[in-house]
Amino acid sequence: MSVLRRARQLLREHLGVEPGPRLHRTEQDILRHAEHLDPGPSDTAAQVWAEATAAYESMVPLRARTRLESTAVLMRDLAVTGGGGLEAARRHRAAAVAAAEQLGDPELTARVIGVYDVPAVWTRCDDPAQADRLVATAERTLRLLPPGAHEAARARLLATVAVESRGTLPDGKRALQAAYQAVESARRLEDADLLVFALNGLFMQSFERTGLAARRDGIGAEITEVAARHGLFTYEVLGRLIRLQAHCATADFTAAERHAAAADALAARHELPLVAVFTAWYRALRTAATEPPHVGEAAYREAAKSLDGAGMPGLEQGLLPLALLCLSLHHGLPVTADPHTDWGSYEPWVRPLLLLAEGRDRDAVRLLADVSSPPGDLLCEALWCLLARAAIQVGDRALMRRARSALEPARGELAGAASGLLTAGPVADHLDALAAAFTVAPT
């Protein structure tokens, strides 16, 4: 009110202007405590943020090592705000880790690496080269930490190795070993935050073979329970999505829908926009698995729109064409080859079928003779089914045996549905096709 009185005095005595009705209404609103004068939550949040960042800038020296830790914490929170935030978080996190290591302080480096415990549900990296660098830095830091101390920091580094090594099983299965060690330490320390991070790493390394959806469902159930009990909502979402994937693998779409709905509700409450990408694709998968192929195709194409600007190239690249190819295989439809299609990292396991569709059988035979096994990830079963179908067409009995051996543990699952994104139909159908092909005399 004193500000308004001074304004009234200034207008009258210094400017010779009679205060207008708007000033009078403002005075009356203040006296009545009008609701529209209360700052909204967003205004308050913006003010708090501005004051906090200003205080940080004025109080913390530019060269302080604390700034690196603060950067990593901030990037962890930024990563779940949307596509742009996720891309920026990856970039600045890598810079913070590199800067910390350059300072030659392994304890600081361990904290900067380990604090970025962003839940991860997709088994292909968005930036494989960056992931490799992070794993290498984490391993170096583990060797430099004083032995017998810093167990929590060590466990976070081990969990980082497990998460960032997703989609592969390196020689010696180091990443799987790291995951088990991290979980063991977290249980011993009774640290809930650490445990869900370590279990995330264990999930990423639960692909030693096909058909392990039930094991991953158990991991997802524990993550969900621990996260819900301790208010770790981003990890509660992770647990729900892992369980959604596992139930899709066994075609239990009723249970999968419960977890999708729970994940969507948590995402709405806590402003986690990227969750909708996974639930949209899940519903497209469910449609493709239960409706005619043209309906499934439309659902996949609609779901693909959710990836625009999502900041997840490891998920986006090649996903839609792979989903449509698997849909064709599921329904026994002809495979069509478009030379302009970007298959992303799936190219080596897709190309033989495309060559066969073009009538280039000899080229397909040559590729299949040297094809490597698909990586251990959420799409392993689907890619093995693609190889199985190509091997059947060219009569490659050695590859047929490899595919049969790889797929047999997943006989009761839907091929590819463990991803929660797509399916090539029941694994049993592909195994039956292999069995029938073996009854034909080799040419």
KAJOHU-V191019 format. One record per residue. N is the residue number from 1. RES is the residue in one small letter. SS is DSSP state (alpha for helix, beta for strand, coil for the rest). OMEGA is omega in radians with two decimals (NA if undefined). Layout:
n: [N & N]
res: [RES & RES]
ss: [SS & SS]
omega: [OMEGA & OMEGA]
//
This chain:
n: [1 & 2 & 3 & 4 & 5 & 6 & 7 & 8 & 9 & 10 & 11 & 12 & 13 & 14 & 15 & 16 & 17 & 18 & 19 & 20 & 21 & 22 & 23 & 24 & 25 & 26 & 27 & 28 & 29 & 30 & 31 & 32 & 33 & 34 & 35 & 36 & 37 & 38 & 39 & 40 & 41 & 42 & 43 & 44 & 45 & 46 & 47 & 48 & 49 & 50 & 51 & 52 & 53 & 54 & 55 & 56 & 57 & 58 & 59 & 60 & 61 & 62 & 63 & 64 & 65 & 66 & 67 & 68 & 69 & 70 & 71 & 72 & 73 & 74 & 75 & 76 & 77 & 78 & 79 & 80 & 81 & 82 & 83 & 84 & 85 & 86 & 87 & 88 & 89 & 90 & 91 & 92 & 93 & 94 & 95 & 96 & 97 & 98 & 99 & 100 & 101 & 102 & 103 & 104 & 105 & 106 & 107 & 108 & 109 & 110 & 111 & 112 & 113 & 114 & 115 & 116 & 117 & 118 & 119 & 120 & 121 & 122 & 123 & 124 & 125 & 126 & 127 & 128 & 129 & 130 & 131 & 132 & 133 & 134 & 135 & 136 & 137 & 138 & 139 & 140 & 141 & 142 & 143 & 144 & 145 & 146 & 147 & 148 & 149 & 150 & 151 & 152 & 153 & 154 & 155 & 156 & 157 & 158 & 159 & 160 & 161 & 162 & 163 & 164 & 165 & 166 & 167 & 168 & 169 & 170 & 171 & 172 & 173 & 174 & 175 & 176 & 177 & 178 & 179 & 180 & 181 & 182 & 183 & 184 & 185 & 186 & 187 & 188 & 189 & 190 & 191 & 192 & 193 & 194 & 195 & 196 & 197 & 198 & 199 & 200 & 201 & 202 & 203 & 204 & 205 & 206 & 207 & 208 & 209 & 210 & 211 & 212 & 213 & 214 & 215 & 216 & 217 & 218 & 219 & 220 & 221 & 222 & 223 & 224 & 225 & 226 & 227 & 228 & 229 & 230 & 231 & 232 & 233 & 234 & 235 & 236 & 237 & 238 & 239 & 240 & 241 & 242 & 243 & 244 & 245 & 246 & 247 & 248 & 249 & 250 & 251 & 252 & 253 & 254 & 255 & 256 & 257 & 258 & 259 & 260 & 261 & 262 & 263 & 264 & 265 & 266 & 267 & 268 & 269 & 270 & 271 & 272 & 273 & 274 & 275 & 276 & 277 & 278 & 279 & 280 & 281 & 282 & 283 & 284 & 285 & 286 & 287 & 288 & 289 & 290 & 291 & 292 & 293 & 294 & 295 & 296 & 297 & 298 & 299 & 300 & 301 & 302 & 303 & 304 & 305 & 306 & 307 & 308 & 309 & 310 & 311 & 312 & 313 & 314 & 315 & 316 & 317 & 318 & 319 & 320 & 321 & 322 & 323 & 324 & 325 & 326 & 327 & 328 & 329 & 330 & 331 & 332 & 333 & 334 & 335 & 336 & 337 & 338 & 339 & 340 & 341 & 342 & 343 & 344 & 345 & 346 & 347 & 348 & 349 & 350 & 351 & 352 & 353 & 354 & 355 & 356 & 357 & 358 & 359 & 360 & 361 & 362 & 363 & 364 & 365 & 366 & 367 & 368 & 369 & 370 & 371 & 372 & 373 & 374 & 375 & 376 & 377 & 378 & 379 & 380 & 381 & 382 & 383 & 384 & 385 & 386 & 387 & 388 & 389 & 390 & 391 & 392 & 393 & 394 & 395 & 396 & 397 & 398 & 399 & 400 & 401 & 402 & 403 & 404 & 405 & 406 & 407 & 408 & 409 & 410 & 411 & 412 & 413 & 414 & 415 & 416 & 417 & 418 & 419 & 420 & 421 & 422 & 423 & 424 & 425 & 426 & 427 & 428 & 429 & 430 & 431 & 432 & 433 & 434 & 435 & 436 & 437 & 438 & 439 & 440 & 441 & 442 & 443]
res: [m & s & v & l & r & r & a & r & q & l & l & r & e & h & l & g & v & e & p & g & p & r & l & h & r & t & e & q & d & i & l & r & h & a & e & h & l & d & p & g & p & s & d & t & a & a & q & v & w & a & e & a & t & a & a & y & e & s & m & v & p & l & r & a & r & t & r & l & e & s & t & a & v & l & m & r & d & l & a & v & t & g & g & g & g & l & e & a & a & r & r & h & r & a & a & a & v & a & a & a & e & q & l & g & d & p & e & l & t & a & r & v & i & g & v & y & d & v & p & a & v & w & t & r & c & d & d & p & a & q & a & d & r & l & v & a & t & a & e & r & t & l & r & l & l & p & p & g & a & h & e & a & a & r & a & r & l & l & a & t & v & a & v & e & s & r & g & t & l & p & d & g & k & r & a & l & q & a & a & y & q & a & v & e & s & a & r & r & l & e & d & a & d & l & l & v & f & a & l & n & g & l & f & m & q & s & f & e & r & t & g & l & a & a & r & r & d & g & i & g & a & e & i & t & e & v & a & a & r & h & g & l & f & t & y & e & v & l & g & r & l & i & r & l & q & a & h & c & a & t & a & d & f & t & a & a & e & r & h & a & a & a & a & d & a & l & a & a & r & h & e & l & p & l & v & a & v & f & t & a & w & y & r & a & l & r & t & a & a & t & e & p & p & h & v & g & e & a & a & y & r & e & a & a & k & s & l & d & g & a & g & m & p & g & l & e & q & g & l & l & p & l & a & l & l & c & l & s & l & h & h & g & l & p & v & t & a & d & p & h & t & d & w & g & s & y & e & p & w & v & r & p & l & l & l & l & a & e & g & r & d & r & d & a & v & r & l & l & a & d & v & s & s & p & p & g & d & l & l & c & e & a & l & w & c & l & l & a & r & a & a & i & q & v & g & d & r & a & l & m & r & r & a & r & s & a & l & e & p & a & r & g & e & l & a & g & a & a & s & g & l & l & t & a & g & p & v & a & d & h & l & d & a & l & a & a & a & f & t & v & a & p & t]
ss: [coil & alpha & alpha & alpha & alpha & alpha & alpha & alpha & alpha & alpha & alpha & alpha & alpha & alpha & coil & coil & coil & coil & coil & coil & alpha & alpha & alpha & alpha & alpha & alpha & alpha & alpha & alpha & alpha & alpha & alpha & coil & coil & alpha & alpha & alpha & coil & coil & coil & alpha & alpha & alpha & alpha & alpha & alpha & alpha & alpha & alpha & alpha & alpha & alpha & alpha & alpha & alpha & alpha & alpha & alpha & alpha & coil & coil & coil & coil & coil & coil & alpha & alpha & alpha & alpha & alpha & alpha & alpha & alpha & alpha & alpha & alpha & alpha & alpha & coil & coil & coil & coil & alpha & alpha & alpha & alpha & alpha & alpha & alpha & alpha & alpha & alpha & alpha & alpha & alpha & alpha & alpha & alpha & alpha & alpha & alpha & alpha & coil & coil & coil & alpha & alpha & alpha & alpha & alpha & alpha & alpha & alpha & alpha & coil & coil & coil & coil & coil & coil & coil & coil & coil & coil & coil & coil & coil & alpha & alpha & alpha & alpha & alpha & alpha & alpha & alpha & alpha & alpha & alpha & alpha & alpha & alpha & alpha & alpha & alpha & coil & coil & coil & coil & coil & coil & alpha & alpha & alpha & alpha & alpha & alpha & alpha & alpha & alpha & alpha & alpha & alpha & alpha & alpha & coil & coil & coil & coil & coil & coil & alpha & alpha & alpha & alpha & alpha & alpha & alpha & alpha & alpha & alpha & alpha & alpha & alpha & alpha & alpha & alpha & alpha & alpha & alpha & coil & coil & alpha & alpha & alpha & alpha & alpha & alpha & alpha & alpha & alpha & alpha & alpha & alpha & alpha & coil & coil & coil & coil & coil & coil & coil & coil & alpha & alpha & alpha & alpha & alpha & alpha & alpha & alpha & alpha & alpha & alpha & alpha & alpha & alpha & alpha & alpha & alpha & alpha & coil & coil & alpha & alpha & alpha & alpha & alpha & alpha & alpha & alpha & alpha & alpha & alpha & alpha & alpha & alpha & alpha & alpha & alpha & coil & coil & coil & alpha & alpha & alpha & alpha & alpha & alpha & alpha & alpha & alpha & alpha & alpha & alpha & alpha & alpha & alpha & alpha & alpha & alpha & coil & coil & coil & coil & alpha & alpha & alpha & alpha & alpha & alpha & alpha & alpha & alpha & alpha & alpha & alpha & alpha & alpha & alpha & alpha & coil & coil & alpha & alpha & alpha & alpha & alpha & alpha & alpha & alpha & alpha & alpha & alpha & alpha & alpha & alpha & alpha & coil & coil & coil & coil & coil & alpha & alpha & alpha & alpha & coil & coil & alpha & alpha & alpha & alpha & alpha & alpha & alpha & alpha & alpha & alpha & alpha & alpha & coil & coil & coil & coil & coil & coil & coil & coil & coil & coil & coil & coil & coil & alpha & alpha & alpha & alpha & alpha & alpha & alpha & alpha & alpha & alpha & alpha & alpha & alpha & alpha & coil & coil & coil & alpha & alpha & alpha & alpha & alpha & alpha & alpha & alpha & alpha & coil & coil & coil & coil & coil & coil & coil & coil & coil & coil & alpha & alpha & alpha & alpha & alpha & alpha & alpha & alpha & alpha & alpha & alpha & alpha & alpha & alpha & alpha & coil & coil & alpha & alpha & alpha & alpha & alpha & alpha & alpha & alpha & alpha & alpha & alpha & alpha & alpha & alpha & coil & coil & coil & beta & coil & coil & alpha & alpha & alpha & coil & coil & coil & coil & coil & coil & beta & alpha & alpha & alpha & alpha & alpha & alpha & alpha & alpha & alpha & alpha & alpha & alpha & coil & coil & coil & coil & coil]
omega: [-3.13 & 3.10 & 3.13 & 3.10 & 3.11 & 3.12 & 3.12 & -3.13 & -3.14 & -3.13 & -3.06 & -2.93 & -3.05 & -3.10 & 3.12 & -3.11 & 3.10 & 3.12 & -3.09 & -3.10 & -3.11 & 3.11 & 3.11 & 3.14 & 3.12 & 3.10 & -3.13 & 3.12 & 3.13 & 3.14 & -3.12 & -3.08 & -3.12 & -3.05 & -3.05 & 3.10 & 3.13 & 3.10 & 3.11 & 3.13 & -3.12 & 3.10 & 3.13 & 3.13 & -3.14 & 3.13 & 3.12 & -3.13 & -3.12 & -3.13 & -3.13 & -3.13 & 3.09 & 3.11 & 3.14 & -3.12 & -3.08 & -3.02 & -3.04 & -3.12 & -3.08 & -3.09 & -3.11 & -3.14 & 3.11 & -3.12 & 3.12 & 3.09 & 3.14 & 3.11 & -3.13 & 3.11 & -3.13 & 3.14 & 3.08 & -3.14 & -3.14 & -3.03 & -3.07 & -3.07 & -3.12 & -3.05 & 3.13 & 3.11 & -3.14 & 3.13 & 3.12 & -3.14 & 3.11 & -3.08 & -3.07 & 3.07 & -3.14 & 3.13 & 3.14 & 3.13 & 3.13 & 3.14 & 3.13 & -3.13 & 3.13 & 3.14 & 3.08 & -3.14 & -3.07 & 3.13 & 3.07 & -3.14 & 3.12 & -3.14 & -3.12 & 3.11 & -2.96 & -3.08 & -3.11 & -3.08 & -3.13 & -3.14 & -3.13 & -3.09 & -3.11 & -2.94 & 3.02 & -3.07 & 3.03 & 3.13 & -3.07 & -3.13 & 3.10 & 3.12 & 3.11 & 3.13 & 3.13 & 3.11 & -3.14 & 3.12 & 3.12 & 3.13 & 3.10 & -3.12 & 3.09 & -3.13 & -3.07 & 3.14 & 3.12 & -3.13 & 3.08 & -3.13 & 3.05 & -3.07 & -3.13 & 3.12 & 3.09 & -3.13 & 3.12 & 3.07 & 3.12 & 3.10 & 3.10 & 3.09 & -3.11 & -3.10 & -3.06 & 3.07 & -3.07 & 3.04 & 3.13 & 2.97 & -3.06 & 3.09 & -3.14 & 3.11 & -3.11 & -3.07 & 3.10 & 3.09 & 3.13 & 3.14 & 3.14 & 3.13 & 3.14 & 3.13 & 3.14 & 3.12 & -3.12 & 3.11 & -3.13 & -3.13 & -3.09 & -3.10 & -3.05 & 3.14 & 3.13 & -3.09 & -3.12 & 3.07 & 3.14 & 3.10 & 3.04 & 3.08 & 3.12 & 3.06 & -3.11 & -3.11 & -3.10 & -3.10 & 3.13 & 3.09 & 3.10 & 3.01 & -3.09 & -3.12 & -3.12 & 3.10 & -3.13 & 3.07 & 3.09 & 3.09 & 3.13 & 3.13 & 3.13 & 3.10 & -3.13 & -3.08 & -3.12 & -3.11 & 3.14 & -3.10 & -3.06 & 3.07 & -3.14 & -2.89 & 3.12 & 3.11 & 3.03 & 3.05 & 3.12 & 3.14 & 3.12 & -3.12 & 3.08 & -3.14 & 3.05 & 3.14 & -3.09 & -3.14 & 3.04 & -3.12 & -3.13 & 3.10 & 3.07 & -3.04 & 3.06 & 3.10 & 3.13 & -3.14 & 3.09 & -3.13 & 3.08 & 3.13 & 3.12 & 3.12 & 3.11 & -3.14 & 3.10 & -3.13 & 3.12 & -3.09 & -3.01 & 3.06 & 3.13 & -2.97 & -3.06 & 3.11 & -3.10 & 3.09 & -3.07 & 3.14 & 3.07 & 3.12 & 3.07 & -3.09 & 3.03 & 3.08 & -3.13 & 3.10 & -3.12 & -3.11 & -3.00 & -3.08 & 3.09 & -3.03 & -3.12 & 3.08 & 3.09 & 3.12 & 3.12 & 3.14 & 3.11 & -3.12 & 3.10 & 3.14 & -3.11 & 3.12 & -3.12 & -3.12 & 3.13 & 3.12 & -3.10 & 3.09 & -3.11 & -3.12 & 3.11 & 3.07 & -2.97 & -2.97 & 3.09 & -3.01 & -3.10 & 3.12 & 3.09 & 3.12 & -3.13 & 3.08 & 3.11 & 3.09 & 3.11 & 3.12 & -3.12 & -3.04 & 3.11 & -3.13 & 3.14 & 3.06 & 3.10 & -3.09 & 3.05 & -3.07 & -3.10 & -3.11 & 3.05 & -3.12 & 3.12 & -3.08 & -3.14 & -3.05 & -3.05 & -3.07 & 3.10 & -2.99 & -3.13 & 3.11 & 3.13 & 3.10 & 3.10 & 3.11 & 3.12 & -3.11 & -3.12 & -3.02 & -3.10 & 3.10 & 3.12 & 3.12 & -3.13 & 3.12 & -3.09 & -3.12 & -3.08 & -3.03 & 3.11 & 3.07 & 3.07 & 3.12 & 3.10 & -3.13 & -3.04 & -3.13 & -3.09 & -3.11 & -3.13 & -3.11 & 3.06 & 3.11 & 3.07 & 3.12 & 3.14 & -3.12 & 3.10 & 3.14 & 3.11 & -3.08 & -3.10 & 3.13 & 3.12 & -3.02 & 3.10 & 3.12 & 3.08 & 3.12 & 3.09 & -3.11 & 3.13 & 3.14 & -3.12 & -3.01 & -3.05 & 3.14 & -3.11 & -3.06 & -3.08 & -3.08 & 2.96 & -3.10 & 3.10 & -3.07 & 3.04 & 3.07 & -3.01 & -3.03 & -3.02 & 3.06 & 3.03 & 3.12 & -3.09 & 3.06 & -3.13 & 3.12 & -3.14 & 3.07 & 3.09 & 3.11 & 3.07 & -3.14 & 3.13 & -3.14 & 3.14 & 3.13 & 3.13 & -3.13 & 3.13 & 3.13 & NA]
//
